[in-house]
Amino acid sequence: SNENVSTVMIGAKTPAQLEQNLKALEAVEKITPEVKAEIDALVPFVPELSRRWPSSMRALS
């Protein structure tokens, strides 16, 4: 898990897509702390504000 993430939007359009996306949760229990550390080293989490927001809205975040 990532303490910087509170919500995940999966974007399923159909019940079948939702079921397929939820199957990914089965892999979570296989991610050991060592594997997570390797993933974090390869793909560091760098938060970025959406570029679609108008600059006036960015000041509110």
N, C-alpha and C positions, 0 to 999 in steps of 0.2 A: 504494500500500500504506500501511498504518497501523502504525507500530511498536508501538502499544498493543494490537494485535490479533494473537493467536497462533493462534486457532482460529475457524473459521466453521462453524456448524451450519446446514445447508441445509434440513433437515426434509422431505426427499422421502419419500413413502410407497410409491411404486411405481418400478420401473425407468424408466418413461416420464417421470415427474416428475424423476428424477435426471438423465436425459439433457437434459431441457429446462433444468434449473437450470445444468448444466455448460456449456450453450451461452452463458451469460452471460459466461463467461471470454473469449470471442472479442472482447468489447468492451474488455477491459483494455488491450490494446495500442494502442487509440485514445485513451486518456486521457493527454494530454500533461501535463507539469508545470504548464503554464498553466491547463489545464482543471481539474486537481486543486486548484490554488490557488483557483480560482473556487468549486469545490464546497465546499472547506474554509471559505471566507469565508461562504457561504450556510448551510451546515450544520456548525457547529463540533462537533468531537468532545468530548463531555462524559461521561466515564465515570460510570456510576451502578450501585451495587450493587442487585441484585434485591431488590425489596420482599417477595418470597416467603420470603426467608431469615429464620429467627427471629433476634431481636436477639442472642441468645447466640452464633450462628454468625458474625455480622458482625464480632465482635471478632477472629476468627481470620483474617480476610482481610487 
